């Protein structure tokens, strides 16, 4: 689902809505950066359910009787999710090339885009892991994580912000997804980045630090460690 749903959305926006949004046929170059982040978000969201399941099925109590760090279970989920989502992102990107996406990035810009995408995946994987730790059940974790998946739709992922109502522009301009998407879009397709790269990195680092601290606190509280 983490791979197929973003691909289906990309095909939907490119071939069904793309002509109405951008009649020049260049809409695929606009929408792909947003689809990449959507792919990462869908993939990361499963971490919340996996972690919540581990916290409720007694496996943590079992690990506490063994000579290993129980927190390594959560860290393992994060590392596995990061690897899985990088692979899924690569698949989605390959499909994007097949439907007409034509990046203009040089080597340095490609490296920068990969770094930003990886940092984003790591950040939101830890955020979903923290949600899984505080959720009362896997079902609750799935519901809380699902709310975060709406953020890309309230950003510049699919349409320019200046086409939105005035009250919605303020939301879109001041949420984390927009600078991250605009940074990736600028690196891959040459659109202006301005100071958005710093905002993108700053948002990611802030959310990552808060998520790790939140996750450590929640784990110690639930696992009975002090």
C-alpha positions as CSV (number, residue, x, y, z in Angstrom):
1,X,0.0,0.0,0.0
2,X,2.9,2.4,0.8
3,X,4.0,2.0,-2.8
4,X,0.8,1.5,-4.7
5,X,-1.3,4.3,-3.2
6,X,1.2,7.1,-4.0
7,X,1.6,5.6,-7.5
8,X,-2.2,5.6,-8.0
9,X,-2.4,9.2,-6.8
10,X,0.3,10.3,-9.1
11,X,-1.4,8.7,-12.1
12,X,-4.7,10.1,-11.0
13,X,-3.4,13.7,-10.6
14,X,-1.3,13.5,-13.8
15,X,-3.8,12.0,-16.2
16,X,-7.2,12.9,-14.7
17,X,-6.7,16.2,-12.9
18,X,-3.4,17.4,-14.5
19,X,-5.0,18.7,-17.7
20,X,-7.4,20.9,-15.8
21,X,-4.7,22.2,-13.4
22,X,-2.0,22.8,-16.0
23,X,-3.0,22.5,-19.6
24,X,0.7,22.7,-20.8
25,X,1.2,19.1,-19.9
26,X,4.0,19.9,-17.4
27,X,2.0,19.2,-14.3
28,X,3.8,15.9,-13.7
29,X,7.0,17.9,-12.9
30,X,5.1,20.0,-10.4
31,X,3.3,17.1,-8.6
32,X,6.1,14.5,-8.2
33,X,7.9,16.1,-5.3
34,X,4.6,16.2,-3.3
35,X,3.9,12.5,-4.3
36,X,7.4,11.6,-3.0
37,X,6.6,13.0,0.4
38,X,3.2,11.5,0.4
39,X,4.8,8.1,-0.3
40,X,7.2,8.6,2.6
41,X,4.3,9.6,4.9
42,X,2.2,6.5,4.0
43,X,5.1,4.2,4.6
44,X,6.1,5.8,7.9
45,X,2.6,5.7,9.3
46,X,2.7,1.9,9.6
47,X,5.5,2.3,12.2
48,X,2.9,3.7,14.6
49,X,0.8,0.6,14.3
50,X,3.8,-1.8,14.6
51,X,5.2,0.0,17.7
52,X,1.8,0.1,19.4
53,X,1.3,-3.6,18.7
54,X,4.7,-4.4,20.4
55,X,3.8,-2.2,23.4
56,X,0.5,-4.0,23.9
57,X,1.2,-7.7,23.1
58,X,3.8,-8.3,25.9
59,X,6.9,-8.6,23.7
60,X,8.5,-5.7,25.6
61,X,8.1,-7.5,28.9
62,X,9.8,-10.5,27.3
63,X,12.7,-8.5,26.1
64,X,13.2,-7.0,29.6
65,X,14.1,-10.5,30.8
66,X,16.8,-10.8,28.1
67,X,20.3,-9.1,28.0
68,X,19.3,-6.6,25.3
69,X,18.1,-3.0,25.3
70,X,14.3,-3.0,25.1
71,X,14.4,0.3,23.3
72,X,16.2,-1.3,20.5
73,X,12.9,-2.8,19.4
74,X,11.6,0.7,18.7
75,X,14.9,1.7,17.0
76,X,14.7,-1.4,14.9
77,X,11.3,-0.3,13.7
78,X,12.6,3.1,12.7
79,X,15.6,1.7,10.9
80,X,13.5,-0.9,9.0
81,X,10.9,1.8,8.1
82,X,13.6,4.1,6.8
83,X,15.1,1.4,4.6
84,X,11.6,0.3,3.4
85,X,10.5,3.8,2.6
86,X,13.7,4.8,0.8
87,X,13.1,1.7,-1.5
88,X,9.4,2.6,-1.9
89,X,10.4,6.2,-2.8
90,X,12.8,4.9,-5.4
91,X,10.0,2.8,-7.0
92,X,7.7,5.8,-7.0
93,X,10.4,7.9,-8.6
94,X,11.0,5.3,-11.3
95,X,7.3,5.3,-12.2
96,X,7.4,9.1,-12.3
97,X,10.1,9.0,-14.9
98,X,7.9,6.6,-17.0
99,X,5.0,9.0,-16.9
100,X,7.1,12.0,-18.0
101,X,8.9,13.5,-15.0
102,X,12.0,15.1,-16.2
103,X,14.3,16.4,-13.4
104,X,17.0,19.0,-14.3
105,X,19.2,18.5,-11.2
106,X,22.9,18.2,-11.3
107,X,24.9,15.9,-9.1
108,X,25.1,18.2,-6.1
109,X,21.3,19.0,-6.3
110,X,20.6,15.2,-6.5
111,X,22.6,14.6,-3.4
112,X,20.8,17.5,-1.6
113,X,17.4,16.2,-2.6
114,X,18.3,12.7,-1.4
115,X,19.5,14.1,1.9
116,X,16.3,16.2,2.4
117,X,14.1,13.2,1.5
118,X,16.0,10.9,3.9
119,X,15.9,13.4,6.7
120,X,12.1,13.8,6.2
121,X,11.5,10.0,6.2
122,X,13.6,9.7,9.4
123,X,11.8,12.5,11.1
124,X,8.3,11.3,10.4
125,X,9.2,7.7,11.1
126,X,10.3,8.8,14.6
127,X,7.2,10.9,15.0
128,X,5.0,7.9,14.1
129,X,7.0,5.7,16.4
130,X,6.4,8.2,19.3
131,X,2.7,8.2,18.4
132,X,2.7,4.4,18.5
133,X,4.3,4.5,22.0
134,X,1.6,6.8,23.5
135,X,-1.4,5.3,21.7
136,X,-3.6,3.0,23.7
137,X,-3.9,0.4,20.9
138,X,-2.8,-0.3,17.3
139,X,-6.2,1.0,16.1
140,X,-5.7,4.3,18.0
141,X,-2.2,4.6,16.6
142,X,-3.5,4.1,13.1
143,X,-6.1,6.8,13.6
144,X,-3.7,9.4,15.0
145,X,-1.2,8.7,12.3
146,X,-3.8,9.0,9.6
147,X,-4.5,12.7,10.6
148,X,-0.9,13.6,9.8
149,X,-1.3,12.3,6.3
150,X,-3.6,15.2,5.4
151,X,-0.8,17.7,5.8
152,X,0.5,17.4,2.2
153,X,-2.9,18.2,0.9
154,X,-2.8,21.5,2.8
155,X,0.5,22.5,1.2
156,X,1.9,23.3,-2.2
157,X,2.2,19.6,-3.0
158,X,-0.6,19.5,-5.6
159,X,-1.5,23.2,-6.5
160,X,0.3,26.5,-6.0
161,X,-0.5,28.2,-2.8
162,X,-1.6,31.4,-4.5
163,X,-4.6,29.6,-6.0
164,X,-6.0,28.8,-2.5
165,X,-8.4,31.0,-0.5
166,X,-6.7,33.7,1.6
167,X,-7.4,32.0,4.9
168,X,-5.9,28.7,3.7
169,X,-2.8,30.3,2.3
170,X,-1.7,31.2,5.8
171,X,-2.0,27.5,6.9
172,X,-0.2,26.3,3.8
173,X,2.6,28.8,4.1
174,X,3.3,28.1,7.7
175,X,3.3,24.4,8.0
176,X,6.3,22.0,7.7
177,X,5.3,20.3,4.4
178,X,5.4,23.4,2.2
179,X,9.1,24.3,2.7
180,X,10.2,20.7,2.5
181,X,8.2,20.1,-0.8
182,X,9.4,23.4,-2.3
183,X,13.0,22.5,-1.4
184,X,12.8,19.1,-3.1
185,X,11.0,20.7,-6.1
186,X,13.6,23.4,-6.4
187,X,16.5,20.9,-6.2
188,X,15.0,18.5,-8.7
189,X,13.4,20.9,-11.2
190,X,15.2,24.2,-10.7
191,X,12.4,26.3,-9.3
192,X,13.3,29.0,-6.8
193,X,14.1,27.8,-3.3
194,X,15.0,31.1,-1.5
195,X,15.2,30.5,2.3
196,X,12.9,27.4,2.2
197,X,15.8,25.0,2.5
198,X,16.7,26.4,5.9
199,X,13.0,26.2,7.0
200,X,12.8,22.6,5.7
201,X,15.9,21.5,7.6
202,X,14.9,23.4,10.7
203,X,11.4,21.9,10.7
204,X,12.7,18.4,10.2
205,X,15.4,18.7,13.0
206,X,12.9,20.3,15.4
207,X,10.3,17.6,14.8
208,X,12.9,14.9,15.0
209,X,14.3,16.1,18.3
210,X,10.9,16.4,19.9
211,X,9.8,13.0,18.5
212,X,12.9,11.2,19.9
213,X,12.6,12.9,23.3
214,X,8.8,12.2,23.4
215,X,9.4,8.6,22.3
216,X,12.1,8.0,25.0
217,X,9.8,9.5,27.7
218,X,6.8,7.4,26.6
219,X,8.9,4.2,26.4
220,X,10.3,4.6,29.9
221,X,6.9,5.3,31.2
222,X,5.2,2.4,29.5
223,X,8.0,-0.1,29.9
224,X,8.5,0.8,33.6
225,X,12.1,2.0,33.2
226,X,13.5,5.0,35.1
